[in-house]
Amino acid sequence: MGIRPDPRLADNPPPHRATRLRLVLADDCPEVVEEIVSLLQPDYDVLRSVGNGEILVEAASELHPDIVISDFNMPGLNGIDAGRRILRSGSCQSVILLTMYNDSQLIKAAIDAGIKGYVLKADAGEELNLAVRRVADGENYFSRGITVTG
């Protein structure tokens, strides 16, 4: 995948918070998880990474992260169904879907599930840090090139 941080973000660091945001990541590809962790760990506490949607729900319930970042296509539960369960349980207030699919039906399903961010993997190096910051501030975030209607 080759996720690289956007050099423009070096001039715009995350706002100072009393504590660092706590994240849980889910993707069934270990190489992707490694790249995402290296991208996020300088600014955020990555509590755990998992490769299965059911285990993601368990990890969120145990760790109560600030934000969950999940791939869509995983064994057990997909990222939207896992996100829905996590949000309903109250174990986390915000979920970002990180996926390779720019599909209007998936985007609508994610929004309907309460997912606050939708980031395309192709844009993750440039946008994931920004998405985390925006979602942490209570906003929604969608990768550029995604049109959200309705």
N, C-alpha and C positions, 0 to 999 in steps of 0.2 A: 504494500500500500504506500509506503514511503511518506508518512506524515512528517512534515517539517513545520516547526513553529514559524509564524509570520514575524519577520524581523521588525515590522512596524509596531508590534505589541510591546517591544522592549522599551519604547518611549512612552508607553501608556500602561504602566503596571496596574495590577488589580488594586482597588481602593483599600486603604488600611482598614482592617477589621480587628476587633478585640481578639478574636480567635480565627484561625484559618478554617476555611470551609472543609467539611469532611465529606468525602466522596466514596461511593462504591461503584465499581465498574463491572460490566458483564459483556463478554464477547467470547464466542466459542473458538476463536483463533488466537492461540497464545502469542503469536508475533504481533498481532494488532494490539492486544492488551499491553504488551511490552512497550510499543510505540506510544500508546495513549498515556501510560503511566509516566514515561519519560517526558512527555509533553506537559502533563499537568502537575507532576510532583514538585516542581520548583515553587509553585504558588498555592497548592492545595494539599491536604492530607488525604492520600488514597488509602482508605482503611482496608479494603479487600478487593480482589478481582476474582470473578467466577466465570465459568463457561457454560452455565445452564440456567434457564429461566426459573426453575423451581428452587434451585440453590440461591439464586438472586433474591427471591422473596424471603427465604430464611435469613440470609445475610442482612438484609434491610431490617427485618424484624429484630434481629439480635443487636445490630450496631447503631440503628437510628441515625443514618447519615443525613447531611443537609440536602444532598442531591445524589440521585442515582443516574448513572449514564449507562444505557443499555443498547446493545445491538438489537435489531429486529429479529433476525433469523437465528434462533438458538434451539438446542434440544430442550425438552421438558415443556417449557412455555415460551412463546415468542415474547419479544420485548414489550409489545403493547399489552398483552394479557398480564405479564408480570408487573408492568407499571401500574396497570389498573388495580391489581391486588395490593400492591404496596401502598398506593395512594388511599385506597379504601381502608386499609388497616391503620393508617395514621403513623406508620413507622418512618415515613419520609414525606416531606411536603412537596418535593419537586422531582420530576423525572425528565431526562433528556434522552431522546432516541437518537442513536448514532447508527446510520445505515447507508447502504449503497443504493437504496431504492428511492427514486424521485417519482413516486406514484401517488396520484391524487386520492385514491381510495385508502391507501395506508396513512396518508397525512390526515385525512378526515377521521379515520379510526383512532389515530393517536390523539387528535384534539378531543374527540368524543370521550376518550379514556381519561382525559385530564392531564395529558403529557404537555409540558410547557415548552419544550424545545425539540426541534427536529433538525439534525445536522447531518449533511451528507458526508460520508467518509472521505470523498474526494476533496472536500473543503475543510476537513477537520484541522489540519495544521494552521490554517488561517483563521478559523472561526470557533473552534471548540472553547478556547479560553474566554472569548467574548460571550459565547452562549452561556457558559457557567456563570459569569458575572451578571449577565442580564437576568437569567432565571433566578439567581440568588437575590436580586433586587426586586423580584416579584413580577418581572416582565415575561412575555413569551419571546421565543427566538426561533426563527426559521432561516436556514441557509439561503444565501442569495441564490437566485435562480428558481426558488420554490415560490409558487403563487398560491396563496391561501385565499380561498373564496368561501363565501357563506358565512 
